[in-house]
Amino acid sequence: MNNHAFQAARTQLEQLIHRNVDSKEKLAMLSLVKDMAAAMEAEQDIADGALRIGYAKRRMFPLPTIFRQREVRAA
């Protein structure tokens, strides 16, 4: 699920909670939705960081890969 789809689903869930849940339970449910969103954002940040690191490694060390490919072809 991408971030846009998650935010849309979160908005719909919050609207349903506001319309259909008693005020006593409403705050607890909205707090859980908020915690879920924070966890999703943290997970996305971790994944984005891993992708950036992998991209940086591939950009910094392309030559050994090229030389290894040439050695394999020559053998």
LOVEXBA-739791 format. One record per atom (N, C-alpha, C): y, z, x; residue number from 1; atom name; residue in one letter. Coordinates in steps of 0.05 Angstrom, whole numbers, m for minus. Layout:
BEGIN
        v        w        u     k    a   r
        Y        Z        X   NUM   CA   A
...
END
This chain:
BEGIN
        v        w        u     k    a   r
      m23        0       17     1    N   M
        0        0        0     1   CA   M
       25        0       18     1    C   M
       42      m19       13     2    N   N
       66      m20       30     2   CA   N
       87        0       19     2    C   N
      108        4       35     3    N   N
      128       24       28     3   CA   N
      142       18        2     3    C   N
      148       m7       m3     4    N   H
      162      m14      m28     4   CA   H
      144       m7      m53     4    C   H
      119      m14      m52     5    N   A
      101       m8      m74     5   CA   A
       98       22      m77     5    C   A
       96       37      m55     6    N   F
       94       66      m57     6   CA   F
      119       78      m70     6    C   F
      142       69      m62     7    N   Q
      167       80      m73     7   CA   Q
      169       73     m103     7    C   Q
      160       50     m111     8    N   A
      161       42     m139     8   CA   A
      142       60     m155     8    C   A
      118       65     m145     9    N   A
       99       82     m158     9   CA   A
      109      111     m160     9    C   A
      122      120     m138    10    N   R
      133      147     m138    10   CA   R
      154      150     m159    10    C   R
      172      130     m161    11    N   T
      193      131     m181    11   CA   T
      182      132     m209    11    C   T
      161      116     m215    12    N   Q
      149      116     m241    12   CA   Q
      136      143     m247    12    C   Q
      123      155     m227    13    N   L
      110      181     m231    13   CA   L
      131      202     m236    13    C   L
      153      202     m221    14    N   E
      174      222     m226    14   CA   E
      186      219     m254    14    C   E
      190      194     m263    15    N   Q
      200      190     m290    15   CA   Q
      181      201     m311    15    C   Q
      155      196     m308    16    N   L
      135      206     m326    16   CA   L
      135      237     m327    16    C   L
      138      249     m304    17    N   I
      139      278     m302    17   CA   I
      163      288     m317    17    C   I
      187      276     m312    18    N   H
      211      285     m325    18   CA   H
      209      284     m355    18    C   H
      196      262     m365    19    N   R
      195      258     m394    19   CA   R
      173      274     m408    19    C   R
      151      280     m395    20    N   N
      128      290     m409    20   CA   N
      118      318     m401    20    C   N
      130      330     m381    21    N   V
      120      356     m371    21   CA   V
      140      378     m378    21    C   V
      129      402     m384    22    N   D
      146      425     m389    22   CA   D
      161      432     m364    22    C   D
      184      445     m369    23    N   S
      202      451     m346    23   CA   S
      189      469     m326    23    C   S
      171      487     m335    24    N   K
      159      506     m316    24   CA   K
      140      491     m297    24    C   K
      125      472     m307    25    N   E
      107      457     m290    25   CA   E
      121      433     m276    25    C   E
      143      425     m287    26    N   K
      157      401     m276    26   CA   K
      165      405     m247    26    C   K
      176      428     m240    27    N   L
      185      433     m213    27   CA   L
      162      432     m193    27    C   L
      140      444     m201    28    N   A
      116      444     m184    28   CA   A
      106      416     m179    28    C   A
      105      400     m200    29    N   M
       95      373     m198    29   CA   M
      114      356     m181    29    C   M
      139      358     m185    30    N   L
      159      343     m170    30   CA   L
      158      351     m140    30    C   L
      153      377     m135    31    N   S
      150      386     m108    31   CA   S
      126      373      m94    31    C   S
      104      371     m109    32    N   L
       80      358      m98    32   CA   L
       85      328      m92    32    C   L
      100      315     m110    33    N   V
      106      287     m106    33   CA   V
      124      284      m81    33    C   V
      143      302      m78    34    N   K
      160      302      m54    34   CA   K
      144      306      m28    34    C   K
      125      325      m29    35    N   D
      108      330       m5    35   CA   D
       91      305        1    35    C   D
       81      292      m20    36    N   M
       64      269      m16    36   CA   M
       81      246       m3    36    C   M
      105      243      m12    37    N   A
      123      222       m1    37   CA   A
      129      228       28    37    C   A
      134      254       35    38    N   A
      139      261       62    38   CA   A
      115      256       80    38    C   A
       91      262       70    39    N   A
       67      256       85    39   CA   A
       63      226       90    39    C   A
       69      210       69    40    N   M
       67      181       72    40   CA   M
       86      171       93    40    C   M
      111      181       92    41    N   E
      131      172      112    41   CA   E
      123      180      140    41    C   E
      112      204      143    42    N   A
      104      213      170    42   CA   A
       81      195      180    42    C   A
       62      189      163    43    N   E
       40      171      171    43   CA   E
       50      143      178    43    C   E
       69      134      163    44    N   Q
       81      108      169    44   CA   Q
       95      108      196    44    C   Q
      110      130      202    45    N   D
      123      132      228    45   CA   D
      104      132      251    45    C   D
       81      145      247    46    N   I
       60      146      268    46   CA   I
       49      118      273    46    C   I
       43      104      251    47    N   A
       32       77      253    47   CA   A
       53       58      266    47    C   A
       78       60      258    48    N   D
       99       43      270    48   CA   D
      102       49      300    48    C   D
      100       74      307    49    N   G
      102       81      336    49   CA   G
       79       69      352    49    C   G
       55       71      341    50    N   A
       32       60      354    50   CA   A
       34       30      357    50    C   A
       44       16      337    51    N   L
       48      m13      338    51   CA   L
       69      m20      360    51    C   L
       91       m4      361    52    N   R
      111      m10      381    52   CA   R
      101       m6      409    52    C   R
       85       15      413    53    N   I
       73       20      439    53   CA   I
       54       m2      447    53    C   I
       38      m11      429    54    N   G
       19      m33      434    54   CA   G
       34      m59      441    54    C   G
       55      m64      426    55    N   Y
       71      m88      431    55   CA   Y
       84      m87      459    55    C   Y
       95      m63      465    56    N   A
      108      m60      491    56   CA   A
       88      m63      514    56    C   A
       64      m53      511    57    N   K
       44      m56      532    57   CA   K
       36      m85      536    57    C   K
       33     m100      514    58    N   R
       27     m128      516    58   CA   R
       49     m144      529    58    C   R
       74     m136      524    59    N   R
       96     m151      536    59   CA   R
      100     m144      565    59    C   R
       93     m119      573    60    N   M
       97     m111      601    60   CA   M
       75     m121      619    60    C   M
       51     m125      610    61    N   F
       29     m132      627    61   CA   F
       15     m158      619    61    C   F
       29     m180      616    62    N   P
       15     m204      608    62   CA   P
        2     m218      632    62    C   P
       12     m215      656    63    N   L
        1     m230      679    63   CA   L
      m28     m224      686    63    C   L
      m36     m199      688    64    N   P
      m64     m194      694    64   CA   P
      m83     m206      674    64    C   P
      m75     m207      649    65    N   T
      m92     m220      629    65   CA   T
      m95     m250      635    65    C   T
      m73     m263      642    66    N   I
      m74     m291      648    66   CA   I
      m92     m296      673    66    C   I
      m89     m280      694    67    N   F
     m105     m284      718    67   CA   F
     m135     m279      712    67    C   F
     m141     m259      696    68    N   R
     m169     m254      689    68   CA   R
     m181     m277      674    68    C   R
     m166     m289      656    69    N   Q
     m176     m312      641    69   CA   Q
     m182     m336      660    69    C   Q
     m164     m340      679    70    N   R
     m168     m362      699    70   CA   R
     m193     m357      716    70    C   R
     m197     m332      724    71    N   E
     m220     m325      740    71   CA   E
     m246     m329      725    71    C   E
     m246     m322      700    72    N   V
     m270     m326      683    72   CA   V
     m276     m355      680    72    C   V
     m256     m371      675    73    N   R
     m260     m400      672    73   CA   R
     m270     m413      698    73    C   R
     m260     m404      721    74    N   A
     m268     m415      746    74   CA   A
     m297     m408      753    74    C   A
     m306     m386      744    75    N   A
     m333     m376      751    75   CA   A
     m355     m391      738    75    C   A
END
